[in-house]
Structures are given as structure tokens and as C-alpha cells.
Amino acid sequence: MSQLLAPHEGPAFVVERAEARSAFVLSCDHAGHAIPESLGNLGLSLTERQRHIGWDIGALGVARALSARLDAALVWQPYSRLVVDCNRPMSSAGLIPERSEATEIPGNRGLAEAERERRVAAIHTPYHQAIAALLDARVAAGSPSIFVAVHTFTPRYLGHERPWHVGVLSGDHRDLADSLLGVLKQEPDLVVGDNEPYRIDADDYGVPVHGIERGLLHVAIEIRQDLVTEETGQRHWADRLCGWLKRACSVLCDEAIDKV
């Protein structure tokens, strides 16, 4: 099987602040929109590749600023989710989408199983192995972990406006999500989504594997992209999230928060 990523191309993941002392561990599954040279442009124009279908616009800026404010470890993934979506399990039709929103992805049509496996092996697997290794190292060191996935969402999807400024996503394990929602609902300027515009379910990968299966406090945060397109907005939201997460966790995990 030929290599998906050329030697001069960037790695499938980046780890920042691996030795950070905070209990928080951040992930950013859709941080970038890079496409490996071996795949060309997937049949899409540059404009399409840089739209929200290819990445979570503004998410990396928020995640990095939040990592700095919390002194939290961060693992992020630089390749487009149109190549392989690192927040989808192997069984998901969205793992390598043939269509995203209303856009057809010509380079993903009718892929052979070997090509699907090549993409997973080059990007999806090493990215999640990096997160797992980081969390395993924290267990070995006796350090508690609180897993927070940072995402953003498009303000308009398939013609429908989305009113929420921020969404708090969870599955059936809602301890941190409920605590964070309680904090956010005290903010009069915000429209807050409880499992809106998405929820954590069987079509997700990051939080179920790294948060739920490990029994960690966990949450996924979605911020509307028009609020964090620019660096100023990214810093602003990182500042607010830092305070909100600390307050939400302080009532749940005194031992962990002492390390923040």
C-alpha cells in the first residue's frame, strides 16, 4: 500500500503542552483543511475546500488559546475531514463522505476498501493513538483528566439559520455537560444549545472513545463559526470558555480542579 502522506508533508497530528499541569485535555478533530498531495484536490475548488465542509473554521485558534489559558494539553489534526473524518467511527458513512451538505466530493466516490484503509491508517489511527497515549501517560503519572473536544459549526446549514452561539454536546453521560450548561445559562447574551446543533451518538468517535469509554468527565463544545472567524473572536471565546469550564468543574471534581 502506497503512503498517503509524502515525507515532506506534515504529520497526522500535533501535540501541544503534553506536560501541562491542568486536568483538562483538549482535542480538535477538524483543525485544518489540508489535503495530501497524493489526493490532488478531491475534485473541489479551493473555495469549496476552505468552506466549513472541509474543517471547523476558527476551532484551532480557540483550542490553542484555551490551551494556553488553562495550561492544558492539546492534540489537533491538520487534515481536511473530507479526506477522513477523525470524529467518525469506521462504520459511519461520514468517515469519508461522498457528499457534504449539498456538495458532492468527486474524489471520494466509489473508493476501494484499500483506499479507505490507507486514509484511516495515515491520519485517523495515528491521531487517536496520540490522544490515547497522552491520556495513558496521565494515568501512569496519577494525573486526573477532563476531556474537552473543541468544535465549531456553520451559522447556516442547508438553508436553515442556526440561532445558537454555543452548543454543549453530550450523550447519556451528562455530568460535565449539565454543569457547564448551568454556568452558560447564567450568561444573558448567549443562546445556548443543549445537544444543539448536534449531540454525541453512535456516529461520533472522539468523545465516546476518549471520554466515555475511559470514564472521564467529558464534553464537546461547539461555537458558531461567525463568532470565531478572526483571532479577536477566538481569544474572546477562549477567555470565556476558560472561566466557564473551571466553574463547571469546580462543583464536580475538587481534586482535578486543584491542578488547574
QUIDAMO-V577233 format. One record per backbone hydrogen bond with DSSP energy under -1.0 kcal/mol. NH is the residue of the N-H (numbers start at 1). CO is the residue of the C=O. Records with the same first field share a line. If there is no record, write none. Layout:
NH=CO / CO
This chain:
9=6
14=76
16=74
20=17
22=71
25=146
26=73
27=148
28=75
32=77
34=78
39=36
40=37
42=39
44=41
49=45
50=46
51=48
54=51
56=30
59=56
62=58
63=59
64=60
65=61
66=62
67=63
68=64
69=65
70=66
71=67
72=67
74=16
75=26
76=14
77=28
80=34
81=54
83=80
84=80
85=95
88=85
92=89
95=92
100=103
103=100
105=98
107=42
108=105
109=106
116=112
117=113
118=114
119=115
120=116
121=117
122=118
123=119
125=120
127=123
128=124
129=125
130=126
131=127
132=128
133=129
134=130
135=131
136=132
137=133
138=134
139=135
140=136
141=137
142=139
143=138
146=23
147=217
148=25
149=219
150=27
151=221
153=223
157=160
160=157
162=155
165=191
166=191
167=222
168=193
169=220
178=174
179=175
180=176
181=177
182=178
183=179
184=180
185=181
186=183
187=184
190=187
193=166
195=168
200=170
204=201
209=205
210=206
211=207
212=207
213=208
215=212
216=211
219=147
220=169
221=149
222=167
223=151
224=165
225=153
227=224
228=225
234=230
235=231
236=232
237=233
238=234
239=235
240=236
241=237
242=238
243=239
244=240
245=241
246=242
247=243
248=244
249=245
250=246
252=249
253=249
257=253
258=254
259=256
260=257
